[in-house]
Amino acid sequence: MRVKATLIGCSAILMWSLLALFTAGSGTMPPFQLSAVAFLIGSLPGLAVLAARPGRIALLKQPPKVWITGIAGLFGYHFLYFTALRNAPAVEAGLIAYLWPLFIVVGSALLPGERLRLHHVLGALAGLAGMVLIVARNGFAFDGAYALGYGAAFLCAFTWSGYSLLTRRFDAVSTDVVTGFCLATSLLSFVCHLLLETPVWPETAFQWTCLIGLGLLPVGAAFYAWDHGVKNGDIQFLGVASYAAPVLSTLMLVLFGFAEPSMRVLLACLLVTGGAVLAAKDMIFRKAPPAVAGSA
């Protein structure tokens, strides 16, 4: 059961590695509209389960703090993420946004009963160095043309790490509530879209395919899988495994022609991922508990 849940959680990481690819391939739809459509599609798996098992609808009744945390996390993260990818190169915005595993590790070290150690600081500095290398496209001269995109990507990393740390308190909450999070996020995004944006729809079959794939996988099924994995599987393993996401995301963008491979991107990717792994040293190299004398 624990191994199966962990593998389900890992599937979310694979789906999230497609987020930048599908977003870049979905056309020029503005951020709020893209969020509204993607999350509406993302709610369909949960709605199908609730339709097949109506008794589970009662599980959606949760305290306000659960709903506030979930909606703020999903709505805030994806609005910032889509804004980043619409206003900065996809690889660079994606790598900055994927600083969230590092922030989760450092943030976890500051929780009660934990300590911030040297390797946490060194890991954070390595990740910061990777981010600086990403945004310094022309040597060390900051490219102001992408300031909005870079800033949104950085804030989105903070948003998701904060959401992930806060939801640790809600381990008894059913995964069914993710359906409500998706629907509420879609509704909020739609209202903001009507107030602030002009509609833009995909123009090609490829763009429609990317939009549907975005909603069904990284903005849909991934959240259900992650919720189940962190609540029932090995959360430490999942935390370490999530550091593979920026590497996979970058490789996907290069493979499908949305970015050119370069040593700068490779080095930035290694710094961000390596910094996160260094910060997670305690999880990766955790010692097994001593055997009890006389046990079989």
One Martini backbone bead per residue (centre of mass of N, CA, C, O) as a GRO file, in nm:
protein
  296
    1MET     BB    1   0.059   0.062  -0.023
    2ARG     BB    2   0.302   0.256   0.012
    3VAL     BB    3   0.434   0.205  -0.262
    4LYS     BB    4   0.193   0.278  -0.439
    5ALA     BB    5   0.160   0.571  -0.336
    6THR     BB    6   0.445   0.664  -0.421
    7LEU     BB    7   0.407   0.611  -0.725
    8ILE     BB    8   0.173   0.806  -0.758
    9GLY     BB    9   0.335   1.055  -0.672
   10CYS     BB   10   0.548   1.033  -0.904
   11SER     BB   11   0.348   1.088  -1.138
   12ALA     BB   12   0.324   1.391  -1.077
   13ILE     BB   13   0.612   1.470  -1.157
   14LEU     BB   14   0.587   1.387  -1.452
   15MET     BB   15   0.350   1.578  -1.517
   16TRP     BB   16   0.495   1.848  -1.432
   17SER     BB   17   0.714   1.830  -1.664
   18LEU     BB   18   0.471   1.931  -1.878
   19LEU     BB   19   0.387   2.224  -1.812
   20ALA     BB   20   0.570   2.402  -1.995
   21LEU     BB   21   0.508   2.264  -2.264
   22PHE     BB   22   0.195   2.307  -2.270
   23THR     BB   23   0.200   2.611  -2.229
   24ALA     BB   24   0.374   2.685  -2.478
   25GLY     BB   25   0.172   2.514  -2.684
   26SER     BB   26  -0.119   2.678  -2.628
   27GLY     BB   27  -0.023   2.970  -2.687
   28THR     BB   28  -0.179   3.312  -2.606
   29MET     BB   29  -0.326   3.275  -2.358
   30PRO     BB   30  -0.422   3.421  -2.096
   31PRO     BB   31  -0.375   3.343  -1.769
   32PHE     BB   32  -0.673   3.334  -1.661
   33GLN     BB   33  -0.791   3.169  -1.892
   34LEU     BB   34  -0.602   2.928  -1.869
   35SER     BB   35  -0.676   2.858  -1.577
   36ALA     BB   36  -0.981   2.815  -1.616
   37VAL     BB   37  -0.968   2.586  -1.829
   38ALA     BB   38  -0.768   2.387  -1.695
   39PHE     BB   39  -0.931   2.348  -1.423
   40LEU     BB   40  -1.187   2.243  -1.550
   41ILE     BB   41  -1.053   1.994  -1.667
   42GLY     BB   42  -0.918   1.899  -1.391
   43SER     BB   43  -1.208   1.830  -1.252
   44LEU     BB   44  -1.319   1.576  -1.408
   45PRO     BB   45  -1.210   1.332  -1.248
   46GLY     BB   46  -1.356   1.407  -0.980
   47LEU     BB   47  -1.647   1.425  -1.095
   48ALA     BB   48  -1.659   1.128  -1.183
   49VAL     BB   49  -1.635   1.008  -0.899
   50LEU     BB   50  -1.883   1.157  -0.773
   51ALA     BB   51  -2.090   1.039  -0.975
   52ALA     BB   52  -2.029   0.734  -0.898
   53ARG     BB   53  -1.995   0.850  -0.575
   54PRO     BB   54  -2.204   1.047  -0.401
   55GLY     BB   55  -2.112   1.002  -0.097
   56ARG     BB   56  -1.837   1.182  -0.134
   57ILE     BB   57  -1.946   1.475  -0.113
   58ALA     BB   58  -1.922   1.502   0.202
   59LEU     BB   59  -1.598   1.541   0.191
   60LEU     BB   60  -1.616   1.858   0.112
   61LYS     BB   61  -1.655   1.910   0.411
   62GLN     BB   62  -1.463   2.183   0.527
   63PRO     BB   63  -1.270   2.389   0.660
   64PRO     BB   64  -1.177   2.702   0.568
   65LYS     BB   65  -0.863   2.658   0.582
   66VAL     BB   66  -0.855   2.445   0.359
   67TRP     BB   67  -0.971   2.619   0.127
   68ILE     BB   68  -0.777   2.856   0.139
   69THR     BB   69  -0.516   2.698   0.092
   70GLY     BB   70  -0.590   2.553  -0.174
   71ILE     BB   71  -0.675   2.798  -0.350
   72ALA     BB   72  -0.424   2.974  -0.309
   73GLY     BB   73  -0.224   2.769  -0.421
   74LEU     BB   74  -0.345   2.711  -0.706
   75PHE     BB   75  -0.409   2.996  -0.805
   76GLY     BB   76  -0.142   3.140  -0.745
   77TYR     BB   77   0.060   2.959  -0.888
   78HIS     BB   78  -0.068   2.952  -1.182
   79PHE     BB   79  -0.078   3.246  -1.238
   80LEU     BB   80   0.229   3.291  -1.207
   81TYR     BB   81   0.323   3.077  -1.411
   82PHE     BB   82   0.176   3.180  -1.665
   83THR     BB   83   0.300   3.461  -1.651
   84ALA     BB   84   0.592   3.373  -1.684
   85LEU     BB   85   0.554   3.218  -1.968
   86ARG     BB   86   0.446   3.496  -2.108
   87ASN     BB   87   0.730   3.682  -1.997
   88ALA     BB   88   0.932   3.433  -2.056
   89PRO     BB   89   1.134   3.203  -2.103
   90ALA     BB   90   1.056   2.881  -2.047
   91VAL     BB   91   1.309   2.763  -1.915
   92GLU     BB   92   1.367   2.992  -1.709
   93ALA     BB   93   1.093   3.005  -1.570
   94GLY     BB   94   1.084   2.706  -1.489
   95LEU     BB   95   1.341   2.697  -1.311
   96ILE     BB   96   1.253   2.907  -1.106
   97ALA     BB   97   0.989   2.767  -1.019
   98TYR     BB   98   1.173   2.499  -0.933
   99LEU     BB   99   1.254   2.608  -0.634
  100TRP     BB  100   1.042   2.468  -0.441
  101PRO     BB  101   1.198   2.225  -0.322
  102LEU     BB  102   1.404   2.398  -0.173
  103PHE     BB  103   1.201   2.561   0.003
  104ILE     BB  104   1.089   2.314   0.149
  105VAL     BB  105   1.346   2.222   0.288
  106VAL     BB  106   1.411   2.486   0.435
  107GLY     BB  107   1.132   2.517   0.571
  108SER     BB  108   1.140   2.249   0.729
  109ALA     BB  109   1.394   2.329   0.905
  110LEU     BB  110   1.201   2.561   1.059
  111LEU     BB  111   1.052   2.377   1.209
  112PRO     BB  112   0.954   2.230   1.471
  113GLY     BB  113   1.243   2.036   1.567
  114GLU     BB  114   1.426   2.191   1.372
  115ARG     BB  115   1.727   2.260   1.166
  116LEU     BB  116   1.952   2.492   1.033
  117ARG     BB  117   2.197   2.397   0.818
  118LEU     BB  118   2.465   2.420   0.617
  119HIS     BB  119   2.343   2.255   0.374
  120HIS     BB  120   2.100   2.438   0.343
  121VAL     BB  121   2.253   2.697   0.271
  122LEU     BB  122   2.418   2.586   0.031
  123GLY     BB  123   2.173   2.501  -0.135
  124ALA     BB  124   2.048   2.783  -0.157
  125LEU     BB  125   2.293   2.917  -0.300
  126ALA     BB  126   2.291   2.734  -0.549
  127GLY     BB  127   2.006   2.807  -0.642
  128LEU     BB  128   2.062   3.111  -0.668
  129ALA     BB  129   2.286   3.084  -0.879
  130GLY     BB  130   2.105   2.958  -1.093
  131MET     BB  131   1.909   3.198  -1.117
  132VAL     BB  132   2.117   3.411  -1.201
  133LEU     BB  133   2.204   3.261  -1.459
  134ILE     BB  134   1.928   3.278  -1.594
  135VAL     BB  135   1.879   3.602  -1.588
  136ALA     BB  136   2.182   3.630  -1.711
  137ARG     BB  137   2.194   3.650  -2.041
  138ASN     BB  138   2.407   3.913  -2.039
  139GLY     BB  139   2.565   3.806  -1.829
  140PHE     BB  140   2.529   4.048  -1.557
  141ALA     BB  141   2.293   4.165  -1.722
  142PHE     BB  142   1.988   4.250  -1.666
  143ASP     BB  143   1.686   4.152  -1.827
  144GLY     BB  144   1.416   4.365  -1.826
  145ALA     BB  145   1.215   4.227  -2.032
  146TYR     BB  146   1.179   3.971  -1.798
  147ALA     BB  147   1.090   4.066  -1.512
  148LEU     BB  148   0.800   3.964  -1.480
  149GLY     BB  149   0.857   3.662  -1.527
  150TYR     BB  150   1.071   3.619  -1.306
  151GLY     BB  151   0.902   3.718  -1.065
  152ALA     BB  152   0.667   3.517  -1.096
  153ALA     BB  153   0.838   3.258  -1.066
  154PHE     BB  154   0.944   3.316  -0.780
  155LEU     BB  155   0.662   3.342  -0.642
  156CYS     BB  156   0.564   3.058  -0.722
  157ALA     BB  157   0.765   2.903  -0.547
  158PHE     BB  158   0.663   3.017  -0.276
  159THR     BB  159   0.367   2.930  -0.298
  160TRP     BB  160   0.405   2.617  -0.319
  161SER     BB  161   0.574   2.576  -0.064
  162GLY     BB  162   0.368   2.695   0.132
  163TYR     BB  163   0.137   2.502   0.066
  164SER     BB  164   0.286   2.235   0.133
  165LEU     BB  165   0.345   2.303   0.433
  166LEU     BB  166   0.048   2.358   0.526
  167THR     BB  167  -0.084   2.073   0.434
  168ARG     BB  168   0.036   1.891   0.663
  169ARG     BB  169  -0.222   1.947   0.854
  170PHE     BB  170  -0.421   1.779   0.623
  171ASP     BB  171  -0.397   1.448   0.624
  172ALA     BB  172  -0.722   1.379   0.675
  173VAL     BB  173  -0.794   1.484   0.404
  174SER     BB  174  -0.956   1.430   0.132
  175THR     BB  175  -0.890   1.411  -0.210
  176ASP     BB  176  -1.169   1.520  -0.311
  177VAL     BB  177  -1.109   1.830  -0.252
  178VAL     BB  178  -0.953   1.893  -0.517
  179THR     BB  179  -1.200   1.943  -0.689
  180GLY     BB  180  -1.279   2.206  -0.546
  181PHE     BB  181  -1.019   2.360  -0.602
  182CYS     BB  182  -1.044   2.358  -0.912
  183LEU     BB  183  -1.320   2.498  -0.939
  184ALA     BB  184  -1.250   2.757  -0.779
  185THR     BB  185  -1.011   2.840  -0.957
  186SER     BB  186  -1.169   2.862  -1.220
  187LEU     BB  187  -1.369   3.080  -1.127
  188LEU     BB  188  -1.168   3.300  -1.045
  189SER     BB  189  -1.029   3.316  -1.322
  190PHE     BB  190  -1.283   3.395  -1.485
  191VAL     BB  191  -1.340   3.662  -1.346
  192CYS     BB  192  -1.065   3.792  -1.407
  193HIS     BB  193  -1.087   3.767  -1.711
  194LEU     BB  194  -1.339   3.949  -1.752
  195LEU     BB  195  -1.195   4.208  -1.616
  196LEU     BB  196  -0.877   4.191  -1.769
  197GLU     BB  197  -0.941   4.032  -2.044
  198THR     BB  198  -0.882   3.898  -2.367
  199PRO     BB  199  -0.979   3.664  -2.562
  200VAL     BB  200  -0.784   3.357  -2.637
  201TRP     BB  201  -0.761   3.108  -2.881
  202PRO     BB  202  -0.683   2.843  -3.022
  203GLU     BB  203  -0.564   2.772  -3.375
  204THR     BB  204  -0.469   2.474  -3.329
  205ALA     BB  205  -0.447   2.141  -3.274
  206PHE     BB  206  -0.195   2.156  -3.098
  207GLN     BB  207  -0.299   2.367  -2.893
  208TRP     BB  208  -0.543   2.202  -2.799
  209THR     BB  209  -0.382   1.958  -2.700
  210CYS     BB  210  -0.219   2.113  -2.486
  211LEU     BB  211  -0.460   2.218  -2.323
  212ILE     BB  212  -0.581   1.942  -2.250
  213GLY     BB  213  -0.322   1.823  -2.128
  214LEU     BB  214  -0.293   2.033  -1.906
  215GLY     BB  215  -0.565   1.966  -1.757
  216LEU     BB  216  -0.533   1.646  -1.721
  217LEU     BB  217  -0.245   1.655  -1.588
  218PRO     BB  218  -0.077   1.901  -1.437
  219VAL     BB  219  -0.389   2.034  -1.364
  220GLY     BB  220  -0.500   1.748  -1.254
  221ALA     BB  221  -0.401   1.447  -1.182
  222ALA     BB  222  -0.152   1.540  -1.016
  223PHE     BB  223  -0.305   1.638  -0.756
  224TYR     BB  224  -0.424   1.365  -0.677
  225ALA     BB  225  -0.158   1.207  -0.666
  226TRP     BB  226  -0.006   1.385  -0.460
  227ASP     BB  227  -0.206   1.369  -0.228
  228HIS     BB  228  -0.191   1.061  -0.198
  229GLY     BB  229   0.117   1.031  -0.163
  230VAL     BB  230   0.169   1.222   0.094
  231LYS     BB  231  -0.049   1.059   0.279
  232ASN     BB  232   0.051   0.730   0.199
  233GLY     BB  233   0.348   0.769   0.155
  234ASP     BB  234   0.683   0.864   0.091
  235ILE     BB  235   0.757   1.188   0.148
  236GLN     BB  236   1.067   1.195   0.131
  237PHE     BB  237   1.098   1.070  -0.146
  238LEU     BB  238   0.919   1.276  -0.294
  239GLY     BB  239   1.092   1.522  -0.228
  240VAL     BB  240   1.343   1.424  -0.382
  241ALA     BB  241   1.208   1.355  -0.661
  242SER     BB  242   1.118   1.656  -0.731
  243TYR     BB  243   1.414   1.746  -0.836
  244ALA     BB  244   1.361   1.631  -1.135
  245ALA     BB  245   1.167   1.835  -1.274
  246PRO     BB  246   1.358   2.052  -1.410
  247VAL     BB  247   1.502   1.854  -1.594
  248LEU     BB  248   1.257   1.737  -1.745
  249SER     BB  249   1.142   2.006  -1.844
  250THR     BB  250   1.386   2.097  -2.011
  251LEU     BB  251   1.402   1.848  -2.197
  252MET     BB  252   1.123   1.886  -2.323
  253LEU     BB  253   1.169   2.166  -2.452
  254VAL     BB  254   1.408   2.078  -2.628
  255LEU     BB  255   1.280   1.831  -2.775
  256PHE     BB  256   1.024   2.030  -2.888
  257GLY     BB  257   1.159   2.327  -2.966
  258PHE     BB  258   1.139   2.562  -2.718
  259ALA     BB  259   1.457   2.511  -2.693
  260GLU     BB  260   1.798   2.566  -2.654
  261PRO     BB  261   2.078   2.421  -2.608
  262SER     BB  262   2.300   2.492  -2.320
  263MET     BB  263   2.537   2.557  -2.084
  264ARG     BB  264   2.376   2.755  -1.912
  265VAL     BB  265   2.129   2.575  -1.865
  266LEU     BB  266   2.279   2.331  -1.753
  267LEU     BB  267   2.412   2.473  -1.509
  268ALA     BB  268   2.152   2.580  -1.381
  269CYS     BB  269   2.023   2.302  -1.342
  270LEU     BB  270   2.246   2.186  -1.158
  271LEU     BB  271   2.228   2.399  -0.932
  272VAL     BB  272   1.931   2.369  -0.854
  273THR     BB  273   1.932   2.060  -0.809
  274GLY     BB  274   2.187   2.033  -0.631
  275GLY     BB  275   2.091   2.221  -0.405
  276ALA     BB  276   1.845   2.050  -0.324
  277VAL     BB  277   1.998   1.788  -0.257
  278LEU     BB  278   2.179   1.910  -0.040
  279ALA     BB  279   1.942   2.004   0.143
  280ALA     BB  280   1.844   1.677   0.140
  281LYS     BB  281   2.059   1.497   0.287
  282ASP     BB  282   1.898   1.378   0.528
  283MET     BB  283   1.701   1.215   0.347
  284ILE     BB  284   1.895   1.051   0.165
  285PHE     BB  285   2.103   0.972   0.435
  286ARG     BB  286   1.932   0.820   0.616
  287LYS     BB  287   1.923   0.636   0.893
  288ALA     BB  288   1.880   0.344   1.017
  289PRO     BB  289   1.740   0.191   1.257
  290PRO     BB  290   1.818   0.022   1.515
  291ALA     BB  291   1.837  -0.281   1.619
  292VAL     BB  292   1.668  -0.501   1.811
  293ALA     BB  293   1.730  -0.691   2.058
  294GLY     BB  294   1.618  -1.017   1.966
  295SER     BB  295   1.533  -0.990   1.691
  296ALA     BB  296   1.442  -1.148   1.383
   0.00000   0.00000   0.00000
